[in-house]
Amino acid sequence: MSVRRGRLAAAAVAVLAPVLVWLVADPLLGHRLRITDGEQTLDIGAVPVGVVALLASLSGWGLLAVLERFGARRARAIWTGVAGVVLTVSFLPFIGDGMDSGTRVSLALMHLAVAAVLVPGLGGWSPGVRSDAAKG
């Protein structure tokens, strides 16, 4: 499989993974995912979940491609470090008020699902780096 196809597959699965978490939490378990900010309430649906995961996937892929293109010797290591920092920062909103524990846990699982797919999925497909099985 080519690098581009492998990364495209990883991005597609990274979009699907949090939507599956949402499907379990909201329709199956019946827990409405809501964030309240003062008088405003935001219902979290499958489409926004998928769109945010798509944006994260494309941003991660783009950063990795830029690092590889401009010859960062340790592009994958740098990218993995940045991905870890982004994941950590993405948990900061869970500290505040405005959501119940079920929503907090569901959103955290969505963030982890995207990271669990993207970090090995994008970082594992670097140009010029092939497994022994692929060399053949």
All heavy atoms as an XYZ file, in Angstrom:
980
protein
N       0.857     -1.177      0.000
C       0.000      0.000      0.000
C       0.899      1.234      0.000
O       1.891      1.300      0.699
C      -0.895     -0.010      1.240
C      -1.853      1.143      1.293
S      -2.935      1.206      2.751
C      -3.904     -0.256      2.574
N       0.516      2.226     -0.793
C       1.308      3.445     -0.870
C       1.153      4.278      0.404
O       0.209      4.078      1.181
C       0.880      4.277     -2.083
O      -0.384      4.868     -1.853
N       2.085      5.201      0.583
C       2.038      6.085      1.752
C       0.742      6.892      1.748
O       0.059      6.998      2.766
C       3.270      7.029      1.768
C       3.136      8.080      2.848
C       4.539      6.227      1.948
N       0.392      7.424      0.595
C      -0.821      8.251      0.499
C      -2.082      7.444      0.828
O      -2.945      7.899      1.566
C      -0.945      8.856     -0.888
C      -2.168      9.757     -1.016
C      -2.227     10.449     -2.335
N      -1.171     11.450     -2.345
C      -0.695     12.021     -3.437
N      -1.159     11.674     -4.619
N       0.232     12.920     -3.376
N      -2.175      6.236      0.304
C      -3.357      5.410      0.584
C      -3.419      4.998      2.048
O      -4.488      4.949      2.644
C      -3.365      4.174     -0.305
C      -3.767      4.479     -1.705
C      -3.944      3.238     -2.508
N      -4.279      3.594     -3.877
C      -4.380      2.735     -4.845
N      -4.178      1.454     -4.615
N      -4.683      3.131     -6.050
N      -2.281      4.686      2.625
C      -2.250      4.328      4.043
C      -2.689      5.480      4.925
O      -3.464      5.304      5.868
N      -2.217      6.664      4.598
C      -2.605      7.841      5.380
C      -4.063      8.219      5.144
O      -4.741      8.661      6.073
C      -1.670      9.003      5.074
C      -0.295      8.766      5.657
C       0.655      9.892      5.405
N       1.916      9.619      6.096
C       3.005     10.336      5.942
N       3.001     11.388      5.144
N       4.099     10.030      6.601
N      -4.529      8.043      3.933
C      -5.944      8.303      3.650
C      -6.827      7.338      4.437
O      -7.845      7.741      5.016
C      -6.216      8.190      2.154
C      -7.638      8.487      1.700
C      -8.036      9.912      2.054
C      -7.760      8.266      0.195
N      -6.434      6.086      4.485
C      -7.188      5.096      5.257
C      -7.177      5.446      6.744
O      -8.210      5.353      7.425
C      -6.598      3.698      5.041
N      -6.028      5.874      7.256
C      -5.940      6.266      8.668
C      -6.843      7.458      8.950
O      -7.543      7.492      9.974
C      -4.493      6.589      9.041
N      -6.850      8.436      8.053
C      -7.709      9.611      8.238
C      -9.186      9.211      8.217
O      -9.982      9.713      9.021
C      -7.416     10.653      7.162
N      -9.548      8.314      7.324
C     -10.949      7.872      7.239
C     -11.376      7.142      8.512
O     -12.457      7.391      9.048
C     -11.141      6.973      6.022
N     -10.520      6.265      9.017
C     -10.847      5.540     10.251
C     -10.879      6.502     11.437
O     -11.704      6.361     12.343
C      -9.855      4.378     10.486
C     -10.087      3.713     11.831
C      -9.986      3.351      9.363
N     -10.002      7.523     11.418
C      -9.983      8.509     12.500
C     -11.256      9.346     12.513
O     -11.642      9.861     13.564
C      -8.758      9.412     12.378
N     -11.913      9.505     11.386
C     -13.207     10.197     11.341
C     -14.311      9.271     11.842
O     -15.208      9.688     12.581
C     -13.509     10.712      9.914
C     -14.933     11.225      9.811
C     -12.512     11.800      9.519
N     -14.224      8.022     11.481
C     -15.243      7.053     11.864
C     -15.205      6.717     13.363
O     -16.253      6.551     13.989
C     -15.065      5.770     11.039
C     -16.058      4.658     11.267
C     -17.468      5.118     10.921
C     -15.677      3.438     10.447
N     -14.023      6.637     13.942
C     -13.877      6.200     15.341
C     -14.673      7.047     16.342
O     -15.424      6.489     17.150
C     -12.397      6.151     15.722
N     -14.563      8.382     16.332
C     -15.344      9.145     17.313
C     -16.838      9.139     17.020
O     -17.650      9.257     17.937
C     -14.763     10.558     17.230
C     -14.206     10.643     15.869
C     -13.689      9.252     15.559
N     -17.205      8.971     15.754
C     -18.625      8.863     15.421
C     -19.188      7.582     16.030
O     -20.322      7.569     16.534
C     -18.849      8.940     13.896
C     -20.298      8.650     13.539
C     -18.432     10.310     13.362
N     -18.411      6.517     16.024
C     -18.852      5.272     16.666
C     -19.002      5.454     18.168
O     -19.950      4.937     18.770
C     -17.883      4.137     16.353
C     -17.868      3.661     14.904
C     -16.781      2.617     14.695
C     -19.221      3.134     14.486
N     -18.088      6.198     18.791
C     -18.223      6.496     20.224
C     -19.508      7.281     20.454
O     -20.263      7.001     21.388
C     -16.998      7.273     20.757
C     -17.221      7.728     22.190
C     -15.732      6.426     20.659
N     -19.772      8.267     19.609
C     -20.999      9.058     19.726
C     -22.238      8.160     19.584
O     -23.206      8.306     20.331
C     -21.028     10.161     18.671
C     -22.278     10.977     18.723
C     -22.520     12.059     19.522
C     -23.493     10.744     17.994
N     -23.802     12.511     19.321
C     -24.414     11.723     18.383
C     -23.868      9.807     17.045
C     -25.696     11.792     17.851
C     -25.143      9.866     16.511
C     -26.040     10.855     16.927
N     -22.201      7.224     18.614
C     -23.338      6.324     18.415
C     -23.623      5.484     19.653
O     -24.788      5.236     19.982
C     -23.081      5.398     17.225
C     -23.277      6.007     15.851
C     -22.754      5.063     14.772
C     -24.734      6.335     15.609
N     -22.595      5.053     20.329
C     -22.790      4.264     21.555
C     -23.338      5.158     22.659
O     -24.296      4.797     23.343
C     -21.473      3.589     21.993
C     -21.608      2.985     23.377
C     -21.066      2.525     20.988
N     -22.755      6.333     22.834
C     -23.140      7.207     23.946
C     -24.532      7.805     23.770
O     -25.336      7.787     24.702
C     -22.118      8.330     24.100
N     -24.806      8.342     22.600
C     -26.047      9.092     22.420
C     -27.222      8.190     22.045
O     -28.107      7.973     22.875
C     -25.834     10.217     21.404
C     -26.910     11.283     21.473
O     -28.091     10.945     21.649
O     -26.576     12.470     21.340
N     -27.267      7.638     20.859
C     -28.459      6.844     20.524
C     -28.586      5.519     21.290
O     -29.673      5.179     21.734
C     -28.307      6.561     19.034
C     -27.263      7.468     18.535
C     -26.415      7.836     19.689
N     -27.487      4.792     21.458
C     -27.601      3.478     22.099
C     -27.804      3.564     23.609
O     -28.676      2.910     24.167
C     -26.374      2.621     21.784
C     -26.282      2.125     20.350
C     -24.996      1.331     20.132
C     -27.483      1.275     19.981
N     -26.970      4.347     24.288
C     -27.100      4.470     25.745
C     -28.084      5.555     26.154
O     -28.460      5.644     27.322
C     -25.737      4.733     26.382
C     -24.706      3.615     26.235
C     -23.381      4.028     26.873
C     -25.212      2.317     26.831
N     -28.463      6.398     25.208
C     -29.463      7.423     25.488
C     -28.953      8.615     26.274
O     -29.739      9.345     26.867
N     -27.639      8.832     26.269
C     -27.098      9.995     26.987
C     -26.851     11.120     25.987
O     -25.981     11.028     25.132
C     -25.781      9.638     27.690
C     -25.229     10.792     28.453
N     -25.722     11.149     29.682
C     -24.267     11.684     28.149
C     -25.064     12.218     30.096
N     -24.182     12.559     29.188
N     -27.643     12.185     26.085
C     -27.482     13.342     25.205
C     -26.186     14.053     25.549
O     -25.956     14.401     26.708
C     -28.642     14.319     25.356
C     -29.979     13.757     24.965
C     -30.011     13.341     23.542
N     -30.711     14.321     22.727
C     -30.694     14.272     21.423
N     -29.994     13.365     20.805
N     -31.367     15.139     20.731
N     -25.359     14.255     24.551
C     -24.101     14.968     24.762
C     -24.367     16.456     24.609
O     -24.695     16.934     23.529
C     -23.046     14.490     23.762
C     -22.740     12.999     23.787
C     -21.671     12.657     22.774
C     -22.338     12.549     25.169
N     -24.248     17.167     25.729
C     -24.565     18.600     25.756
C     -23.501     19.357     26.531
O     -23.015     18.892     27.558
C     -25.906     18.841     26.439
C     -27.073     18.364     25.659
C     -28.369     18.834     26.288
N     -29.462     18.531     25.397
C     -30.515     17.827     25.737
N     -30.640     17.370     26.959
N     -31.467     17.589     24.865
N     -23.217     20.558     26.018
C     -22.323     21.479     26.716
C     -23.113     22.759     26.945
O     -23.725     23.290     26.014
C     -21.061     21.780     25.889
C     -20.282     20.485     25.652
C     -20.198     22.819     26.578
C     -19.099     20.634     24.738
N     -23.117     23.240     28.178
C     -23.851     24.448     28.532
C     -22.860     25.556     28.861
O     -21.931     25.361     29.635
C     -24.759     24.196     29.753
O     -25.609     23.089     29.448
C     -25.601     25.406     30.066
N     -23.094     26.709     28.232
C     -22.265     27.880     28.492
C     -23.214     29.033     28.809
O     -23.748     29.669     27.907
C     -21.401     28.193     27.278
C     -20.473     29.371     27.528
O     -20.174     29.659     28.702
O     -20.036     29.991     26.539
N     -23.441     29.252     30.093
C     -24.394     30.278     30.493
C     -25.794     29.852     30.099
O     -26.297     28.842     30.550
N     -26.421     30.641     29.230
C     -27.776     30.323     28.792
C     -27.799     29.500     27.511
O     -28.847     29.026     27.112
C     -28.558     31.621     28.585
C     -28.793     32.361     29.875
C     -29.603     33.626     29.657
O     -30.195     33.786     28.563
O     -29.656     34.448     30.576
N     -26.654     29.347     26.851
C     -26.587     28.585     25.609
C     -26.293     27.126     25.890
O     -25.463     26.802     26.738
C     -25.489     29.118     24.694
C     -25.880     30.328     23.889
C     -24.771     30.671     22.928
O     -23.679     30.997     23.351
N     -25.067     30.595     21.641
N     -26.959     26.254     25.153
C     -26.703     24.818     25.243
C     -26.364     24.307     23.856
O     -27.078     24.561     22.888
C     -27.924     24.070     25.788
O     -28.218     24.558     27.102
C     -27.660     22.581     25.868
N     -25.257     23.589     23.771
C     -24.800     23.022     22.513
C     -24.998     21.514     22.560
O     -24.423     20.833     23.406
C     -23.316     23.350     22.295
C     -22.631     22.703     21.102
C     -23.222     23.240     19.804
C     -21.145     22.961     21.160
N     -25.869     21.010     21.675
C     -26.043     19.567     21.531
C     -24.990     19.069     20.549
O     -24.849     19.612     19.456
C     -27.440     19.227     21.004
C     -28.504     19.414     22.058
O     -28.242     19.082     23.223
O     -29.607     19.892     21.712
N     -24.280     18.036     20.936
C     -23.209     17.506     20.101
C     -23.765     16.332     19.301
O     -24.172     15.322     19.856
C     -22.018     17.060     20.968
C     -21.505     18.262     21.755
C     -20.928     16.451     20.114
C     -20.507     17.913     22.812
N     -23.777     16.492     17.988
C     -24.296     15.463     17.096
C     -23.185     14.767     16.325
O     -22.009     15.113     16.427
N     -23.565     13.790     15.526
C     -22.601     12.988     14.770
C     -21.866     13.817     13.711
O     -20.665     13.613     13.495
C     -23.301     11.815     14.116
N     -22.551     14.734     13.052
C     -21.911     15.518     11.990
C     -20.797     16.403     12.542
O     -19.671     16.363     12.017
C     -22.955     16.331     11.189
C     -22.277     17.288     10.230
C     -23.896     15.392     10.450
N     -21.036     17.192     13.599
C     -19.922     17.983     14.145
C     -18.770     17.107     14.640
O     -17.606     17.477     14.484
C     -20.550     18.754     15.307
C     -21.997     18.771     15.038
C     -22.298     17.530     14.256
N     -19.088     15.959     15.204
C     -18.038     15.044     15.666
C     -17.173     14.607     14.484
O     -15.950     14.646     14.536
C     -18.651     13.827     16.392
C     -17.634     12.722     16.590
C     -19.245     14.251     17.722
N     -17.821     14.218     13.395
C     -17.090     13.792     12.209
C     -16.287     14.906     11.569
O     -15.151     14.704     11.134
N     -16.867     16.109     11.526
C     -16.174     17.251     10.918
C     -14.930     17.628     11.724
O     -13.854     17.862     11.154
C     -17.127     18.460     10.767
C     -16.377     19.728     10.411
C     -18.196     18.154      9.726
N     -15.054     17.669     13.038
C     -13.900     17.998     13.881
C     -12.811     16.932     13.738
O     -11.625     17.252     13.637
C     -14.328     18.190     15.354
C     -13.125     18.284     16.269
C     -15.197     19.430     15.486
N     -13.207     15.669     13.688
C     -12.223     14.598     13.502
C     -11.555     14.704     12.128
O     -10.348     14.476     12.002
C     -12.890     13.235     13.664
N     -12.318     15.070     11.106
C     -11.748     15.254      9.770
C     -10.738     16.395      9.772
O      -9.643     16.275      9.210
C     -12.851     15.520      8.748
C     -12.383     15.775      7.317
C     -11.660     14.561      6.750
C     -13.571     16.158      6.441
N     -11.088     17.509     10.411
C     -10.162     18.645     10.491
C      -8.885     18.267     11.240
O      -7.779     18.638     10.825
C     -10.840     19.842     11.145
C     -11.963     20.492     10.335
C     -12.661     21.567     11.165
C     -11.433     21.063      9.039
N      -9.021     17.523     12.320
C      -7.844     17.078     13.070
C      -6.983     16.151     12.215
O      -5.749     16.269     12.202
C      -8.272     16.377     14.356
N      -7.624     15.249     11.489
C      -6.894     14.305     10.641
C      -6.125     15.031      9.537
O      -4.943     14.763      9.311
C      -7.858     13.304     10.006
O      -8.526     12.571     10.978
N      -6.801     15.942      8.853
C      -6.157     16.668      7.763
C      -5.046     17.586      8.275
O      -3.998     17.725      7.633
C      -7.193     17.452      6.967
C      -8.219     16.595      6.213
C      -9.238     17.486      5.510
C      -7.551     15.647      5.241
N      -5.267     18.197      9.439
C      -4.227     19.049     10.027
C      -3.000     18.233     10.399
O      -1.858     18.640     10.137
C      -4.763     19.765     11.273
O      -5.823     20.602     10.937
N      -3.226     17.084     11.013
C      -2.108     16.216     11.381
C      -1.354     15.717     10.170
O      -0.118     15.718     10.135
N      -2.085     15.300      9.158
C      -1.473     14.819      7.922
C      -0.676     15.939      7.268
O       0.445     15.747      6.807
C      -2.555     14.307      7.003
C      -2.111     13.622      5.747
C      -0.838     13.502      5.253
C      -2.942     12.949      4.811
N      -0.844     12.801      4.089
C      -2.121     12.445      3.785
C      -4.309     12.720      4.747
C      -2.619     11.732      2.705
C      -4.799     12.005      3.670
C      -3.962     11.516      2.656
N      -1.258     17.132      7.223
C      -0.574     18.279      6.623
C       0.717     18.628      7.345
O       1.746     18.879      6.711
N       0.675     18.638      8.678
C       1.886     18.942      9.438
C       2.961     17.901      9.177
O       4.128     18.240      8.958
C       1.579     19.023     10.934
C       2.802     19.220     11.837
C       3.528     20.526     11.514
C       2.392     19.159     13.292
N       2.599     16.638      9.180
C       3.573     15.581      8.927
C       4.156     15.707      7.524
O       5.369     15.569      7.332
C       2.937     14.209      9.131
C       3.863     13.002      8.950
C       5.073     13.085      9.875
C       3.085     11.717      9.198
N       3.321     16.004      6.545
C       3.797     16.165      5.167
C       4.773     17.336      5.060
O       5.799     17.234      4.373
C       2.614     16.369      4.228
N       4.478     18.445      5.741
C       5.379     19.604      5.721
C       6.710     19.251      6.370
O       7.783     19.577      5.842
C       4.719     20.822      6.415
C       5.723     21.918      6.709
C       3.574     21.356      5.566
N       6.660     18.580      7.508
C       7.893     18.184      8.180
C       8.736     17.267      7.292
O       9.955     17.426      7.205
C       7.587     17.498      9.511
C       7.064     18.394     10.628
C       6.556     17.543     11.793
C       8.137     19.358     11.096
N       8.108     16.322      6.630
C       8.838     15.411      5.741
C       9.353     16.143      4.499
O      10.468     15.898      4.049
C       7.934     14.255      5.321
C       7.629     13.304      6.446
C       6.555     12.284      6.118
O       5.817     12.458      5.117
O       6.458     11.307      6.884
N       8.555     17.029      3.980
C       8.919     17.756      2.752
C      10.144     18.633      2.956
O      11.003     18.722      2.093
C       7.726     18.600      2.307
C       8.001     19.551      1.202
C       7.906     18.891     -0.113
N       8.080     19.898     -1.148
C       8.320     19.613     -2.377
N       8.387     18.361     -2.759
N       8.460     20.546     -3.264
N      10.188     19.303      4.083
C      11.289     20.218      4.331
C      12.442     19.559      5.070
O      13.290     20.233      5.642
C      10.788     21.480      5.031
C       9.928     22.305      4.120
C       8.557     22.342      4.277
C      10.485     23.008      3.059
C       7.754     23.080      3.422
C       9.698     23.742      2.193
C       8.327     23.779      2.366
N      12.431     18.242      5.056
C      13.593     17.498      5.481
C      13.881     17.433      6.961
O      15.035     17.236      7.335
N      12.881     17.599      7.778
C      13.139     17.421      9.204
C      13.637     15.993      9.400
O      12.966     15.036      9.027
C      11.878     17.673     10.023
N      14.823     15.872      9.931
C      15.456     14.552     10.046
C      14.633     13.603     10.905
O      14.640     12.411     10.695
C      16.851     14.696     10.629
C      17.757     15.493      9.716
C      19.113     15.664     10.312
N      19.872     14.436     10.039
C      20.889     14.055     10.756
N      21.278     14.746     11.787
N      21.541     12.955     10.442
N      13.958     14.148     11.847
C      13.165     13.318     12.756
C      11.695     13.723     12.650
O      11.045     13.961     13.662
C      13.704     13.451     14.168
C      15.186     13.094     14.231
C      15.775     12.810     15.571
N      14.956     12.266     16.600
C      14.751     10.964     16.818
N      15.317     10.076     16.061
N      14.002     10.575     17.818
N      11.204     13.803     11.414
C       9.840     14.280     11.167
C       8.806     13.497     11.970
O       7.918     14.084     12.586
C       9.515     14.214      9.674
N       8.908     12.177     11.979
C       7.915     11.372     12.706
C       7.990     11.612     14.205
O       6.963     11.704     14.874
C       8.092      9.888     12.400
C       7.604      9.555     11.022
C       7.585      8.104     10.683
N       8.215      7.194     11.614
C       8.323      5.911     11.443
N       7.841      5.365     10.342
N       8.899      5.134     12.315
N       9.195     11.718     14.734
C       9.339     11.954     16.174
C       8.789     13.328     16.552
O       8.084     13.469     17.560
C      10.796     11.830     16.594
N       9.093     14.332     15.752
C       8.588     15.684     16.011
C       7.061     15.674     15.919
O       6.366     16.211     16.782
C       9.184     16.704     15.017
C      10.692     16.852     15.265
C       8.472     18.053     15.112
C      11.420     17.581     14.153
N       6.536     15.041     14.872
C       5.098     14.993     14.671
C       4.398     14.276     15.825
O       3.364     14.725     16.306
C       4.773     14.311     13.339
C       3.307     14.286     13.069
C       2.564     15.277     12.507
C       2.406     13.232     13.401
N       1.250     14.891     12.454
C       1.131     13.640     12.991
C       2.549     11.978     13.987
C       0.006     12.847     13.155
C       1.432     11.187     14.148
C       0.171     11.630     13.733
N       4.973     13.181     16.274
C       4.378     12.433     17.384
C       4.367     13.278     18.652
O       3.388     13.271     19.402
C       5.135     11.110     17.611
O       5.097     10.348     16.392
C       4.516     10.300     18.730
N       5.435     14.019     18.898
C       5.472     14.913     20.056
C       4.410     15.994     19.972
O       3.714     16.275     20.955
N       4.265     16.598     18.801
C       3.228     17.624     18.607
C       1.846     17.017     18.798
O       0.974     17.622     19.436
C       3.361     18.291     17.216
C       2.163     19.171     16.905
C       4.651     19.092     17.129
N       1.633     15.811     18.273
C       0.332     15.144     18.433
C       0.025     14.903     19.908
O      -1.118     15.083     20.350
C       0.321     13.823     17.661
N       1.025     14.519     20.678
C       0.828     14.316     22.115
C       0.454     15.600     22.834
O      -0.418     15.606     23.705
N       1.114     16.690     22.461
C       0.805     17.988     23.069
C      -0.608     18.427     22.698
O      -1.370     18.890     23.550
C       1.849     19.055     22.644
C       1.402     20.456     23.031
C       3.213     18.727     23.238
N      -0.977     18.261     21.430
C      -2.325     18.640     20.983
C      -3.377     17.814     21.719
O      -4.397     18.343     22.166
C      -2.464     18.497     19.451
C      -3.912     18.611     19.006
C      -1.600     19.533     18.749
N      -3.130     16.521     21.875
C      -4.077     15.676     22.607
C      -4.204     16.147     24.052
O      -5.320     16.270     24.570
C      -3.635     14.211     22.571
C      -4.510     13.236     23.376
C      -5.929     13.204     22.820
C      -3.888     11.856     23.377
N      -3.094     16.446     24.684
C      -3.118     16.916     26.072
C      -3.902     18.219     26.194
O      -4.757     18.362     27.071
C      -1.691     17.108     26.601
O      -0.993     15.855     26.494
C      -1.682     17.575     28.037
N      -3.642     19.158     25.302
C      -4.333     20.451     25.333
C      -5.829     20.273     25.052
O      -6.660     20.994     25.609
C      -3.684     21.437     24.337
C      -4.523     22.680     24.138
C      -2.281     21.807     24.802
N      -6.187     19.276     24.243
C      -7.596     19.062     23.922
C      -8.412     18.626     25.139
O      -9.636     18.716     25.122
C      -7.745     18.026     22.797
O      -7.573     16.702     23.276
N      -7.738     18.174     26.189
C      -8.441     17.768     27.407
C      -8.692     18.943     28.364
O      -9.455     18.799     29.314
C      -7.664     16.670     28.144
C      -7.821     15.323     27.530
C      -6.864     14.817     26.678
C      -8.943     14.559     27.782
C      -7.000     13.566     26.095
C      -9.105     13.305     27.205
C      -8.123     12.811     26.362
N      -8.083     20.083     28.135
C      -8.251     21.227     29.041
C      -9.704     21.671     29.214
O     -10.112     21.977     30.327
C      -7.375     22.397     28.597
C      -5.876     22.195     28.803
C      -5.109     23.401     28.261
C      -5.533     21.938     30.252
N     -10.527     21.700     28.164
C     -11.922     22.107     28.370
C     -12.702     21.193     29.313
O     -13.719     21.599     29.873
C     -12.523     22.080     26.967
C     -11.371     22.245     26.049
C     -10.217     21.576     26.735
N     -12.249     19.974     29.508
C     -12.963     19.045     30.384
C     -12.808     19.409     31.852
O     -13.541     18.901     32.688
C     -12.484     17.607     30.164
C     -12.632     17.133     28.735
C     -11.719     16.274     28.183
C     -13.684     17.567     27.951
C     -11.853     15.831     26.877
C     -13.825     17.140     26.647
C     -12.907     16.267     26.112
N     -11.877     20.275     32.152
C     -11.660     20.697     33.538
C     -12.779     21.621     34.004
O     -13.192     21.579     35.151
C     -10.286     21.401     33.681
C      -9.167     20.399     33.381
C     -10.120     21.999     35.068
C      -7.800     21.033     33.282
N     -13.277     22.442     33.090
C     -14.285     23.436     33.451
C     -15.667     22.860     33.644
O     -15.903     21.662     33.547
N     -16.595     23.767     33.926
C     -18.000     23.398     34.105
C     -18.691     23.394     32.748
O     -18.110     23.708     31.728
C     -18.692     24.414     35.021
C     -18.132     24.367     36.427
O     -17.620     23.309     36.823
O     -18.204     25.404     37.128
N     -19.956     23.046     32.767
C     -20.765     23.129     31.557
C     -21.127     21.796     30.952
O     -21.864     21.751     29.973
N     -20.611     20.714     31.523
C     -20.994     19.404     31.002
C     -21.037     18.405     32.145
O     -20.303     18.535     33.121
C     -20.043     18.949     29.898
C     -18.611     18.726     30.314
S     -17.528     18.310     28.943
C     -16.918     19.932     28.519
N     -21.914     17.429     31.992
C     -21.995     16.400     33.025
C     -20.896     15.361     32.804
O     -20.182     15.383     31.799
C     -23.386     15.771     33.052
C     -23.768     15.082     31.756
O     -22.870     14.750     30.957
O     -24.971     14.862     31.546
N     -20.765     14.451     33.738
C     -19.671     13.482     33.673
C     -19.807     12.542     32.474
O     -18.806     12.136     31.890
C     -19.575     12.687     34.970
O     -20.774     11.988     35.214
N     -21.031     12.198     32.086
C     -21.224     11.333     30.927
C     -20.735     11.977     29.643
O     -20.093     11.331     28.808
N     -21.035     13.256     29.479
C     -20.558     13.996     28.307
C     -19.051     14.126     28.349
O     -18.375     13.932     27.334
C     -21.220     15.386     28.250
O     -22.634     15.207     28.116
C     -20.699     16.213     27.094
N     -18.516     14.420     29.513
C     -17.070     14.566     29.685
C     -16.343     13.268     29.293
O     -15.362     13.291     28.551
C     -16.779     14.934     31.143
C     -15.442     15.492     31.413
C     -15.330     15.907     32.894
N     -16.501     16.654     33.353
C     -16.569     17.968     33.463
N     -15.529     18.691     33.177
N     -17.662     18.560     33.888
N     -16.834     12.139     29.774
C     -16.209     10.848     29.469
C     -16.357     10.521     27.983
O     -15.401     10.077     27.339
C     -16.825      9.728     30.336
C     -16.425      8.349     29.850
C     -16.420      9.907     31.791
N     -17.529     10.758     27.424
C     -17.750     10.479     26.003
C     -16.827     11.309     25.117
O     -16.228     10.785     24.167
C     -19.207     10.754     25.625
O     -20.066      9.895     26.328
N     -16.706     12.593     25.418
C     -15.830     13.454     24.627
C     -14.366     13.045     24.787
O     -13.603     13.051     23.814
C     -16.019     14.916     25.020
C     -17.352     15.537     24.610
C     -17.478     16.948     25.167
C     -17.503     15.548     23.095
N     -13.971     12.680     25.997
C     -12.594     12.225     26.214
C     -12.318     10.960     25.409
O     -11.246     10.820     24.791
C     -12.352     11.981     27.702
N     -13.279     10.044     25.386
C     -13.117      8.821     24.595
C     -13.027      9.132     23.102
O     -12.280      8.477     22.368
C     -14.253      7.845     24.876
C     -14.214      7.176     26.245
C     -15.479      6.350     26.464
C     -12.975      6.316     26.405
N     -13.778     10.131     22.649
C     -13.698     10.530     21.240
C     -12.311     11.064     20.909
O     -11.732     10.713     19.875
C     -14.752     11.588     20.924
C     -16.148     11.066     20.897
S     -17.279     12.431     20.537
C     -18.800     11.745     21.146
N     -11.764     11.918     21.782
C     -10.432     12.464     21.562
C      -9.399     11.341     21.529
O      -8.508     11.321     20.671
C     -10.083     13.452     22.669
C     -10.822     14.750     22.565
N     -10.221     15.976     22.778
C     -12.116     15.029     22.282
C     -11.106     16.933     22.629
N     -12.273     16.382     22.330
N      -9.513     10.411     22.468
C      -8.577      9.288     22.517
C      -8.717      8.383     21.298
O      -7.717      7.855     20.788
C      -8.778      8.491     23.802
C      -8.333      9.187     25.085
C      -8.785      8.396     26.302
C      -6.822      9.388     25.092
N      -9.940      8.198     20.817
C     -10.159      7.355     19.636
C      -9.469      7.943     18.409
O      -8.824      7.219     17.642
C     -11.656      7.191     19.383
N      -9.598      9.251     18.233
C      -8.940      9.901     17.090
C      -7.428      9.762     17.218
O      -6.739      9.376     16.258
C      -9.353     11.388     16.976
C      -8.517     12.110     15.936
C     -10.834     11.498     16.637
N      -6.889     10.030     18.385
C      -5.439      9.931     18.593
C      -4.947      8.502     18.421
O      -3.880      8.274     17.829
C      -5.068     10.452     19.976
N      -5.710      7.540     18.907
C      -5.307      6.134     18.813
C      -5.214      5.662     17.364
O      -4.464      4.739     17.056
C      -6.280      5.253     19.588
N      -5.966      6.288     16.484
C      -5.897      5.939     15.067
C      -4.839      6.774     14.353
O      -4.034      6.250     13.581
C      -7.275      6.132     14.395
C      -7.181      5.954     12.887
C      -8.296      5.184     14.985
N      -4.820      8.084     14.602
C      -3.930      8.963     13.843
C      -2.454      8.784     14.171
O      -1.624      8.796     13.266
C      -4.309     10.427     14.071
C      -5.552     10.928     13.370
C      -5.737     12.418     13.628
C      -5.492     10.659     11.878
N      -2.118      8.654     15.433
C      -0.698      8.607     15.783
C       0.004      7.419     15.119
O       0.984      7.611     14.406
C      -0.486      8.654     17.311
C       0.959      8.384     17.670
C      -0.923     10.019     17.850
N      -0.484      6.205     15.276
C       0.186      5.118     14.551
C      -0.165      5.094     13.059
O       0.649      4.686     12.232
C      -0.312      3.854     15.242
C      -1.598      4.221     15.871
C      -1.506      5.688     16.200
N      -1.363      5.551     12.714
C      -1.815      5.478     11.325
C      -1.088      6.429     10.402
O      -0.687      6.048      9.301
N      -0.916      7.666     10.810
C      -0.193      8.628      9.977
C       1.309      8.496     10.164
O       2.071      8.512      9.206
C      -0.630     10.063     10.295
C      -2.052     10.456      9.941
C      -2.310     11.915     10.301
C      -2.356     10.216      8.482
N       1.723      8.375     11.394
C       3.157      8.306     11.686
C       3.813      7.034     11.212
O       5.021      6.993     11.002
N       3.037      5.982     11.001
C       3.596      4.714     10.571
C       3.781      4.586      9.077
O       4.271      3.582      8.589
N       3.385      5.614      8.318
C       3.465      5.556      6.858
C       4.397      6.629      6.322
O       3.998      7.509      5.591
C       2.088      5.767      6.243
C       1.146      4.661      6.489
C       0.198      4.596      7.475
C       1.042      3.445      5.769
N      -0.477      3.418      7.402
C       0.024      2.685      6.356
C       1.717      2.910      4.688
C      -0.339      1.434      5.891
C       1.355      1.666      4.226
C       0.344      0.942      4.831
N       5.656      6.578      6.683
C       6.593      7.577      6.183
C       7.228      7.116      4.878
O       7.539      5.945      4.722
C       7.681      7.863      7.213
O       7.141      8.609      8.273
N       7.441      8.046      3.950
C       8.082      7.687      2.686
C       9.484      7.133      2.944
O      10.210      7.631      3.786
C       8.162      9.002      1.925
C       7.278      9.952      2.627
C       7.096      9.437      4.017
N       9.830      6.102      2.226
C      11.162      5.537      2.350
C      11.320      4.602      3.536
O      12.345      3.971      3.679
N      10.323      4.517      4.404
C      10.401      3.628      5.553
C       9.366      2.541      5.348
O       8.185      2.773      5.429
C      10.116      4.380      6.878
C      10.156      3.433      8.044
C      11.089      5.519      7.045
N       9.833      1.362      5.051
C       8.930      0.246      4.810
C       9.297     -0.897      5.725
O      10.441     -1.083      6.094
C       9.009     -0.206      3.363
C       8.644      0.887      2.393
C       8.114      0.255      1.129
N       7.863      1.280      0.148
C       6.669      1.776     -0.104
N       5.634      1.371      0.571
N       6.504      2.676     -1.020
N       8.305     -1.686      6.047
C       8.558     -2.846      6.902
C       9.252     -3.933      6.082
O       9.256     -3.910      4.860
C       7.249     -3.374      7.471
O       6.477     -3.936      6.451
N       9.818     -4.885      6.767
C      10.476     -5.986      6.087
C       9.503     -6.764      5.204
O       9.859     -7.257      4.149
C      11.129     -6.926      7.110
C      12.330     -6.276      7.779
O      12.929     -5.378      7.159
O      12.663     -6.663      8.912
N       8.263     -6.878      5.644
C       7.259     -7.602      4.863
C       6.983     -6.880      3.544
O       6.759     -7.503      2.524
C       5.967     -7.733      5.672
N       6.980     -5.562      3.545
C       6.704     -4.792      2.349
C       7.885     -4.860      1.375
O       7.710     -4.744      0.176
C       6.392     -3.340      2.703
N       9.104     -5.027      1.900
C      10.275     -5.107      1.030
C      10.317     -6.415      0.268
O      10.886     -6.501     -0.794
C      11.551     -4.969      1.867
C      11.736     -3.576      2.410
C      12.994     -3.509      3.257
C      13.144     -2.148      3.893
N      14.272     -2.077      4.793
N       9.725     -7.415      0.851
C       9.599     -8.586      0.318
C       9.976     -9.746     -0.201
O      10.214    -10.436     -0.926
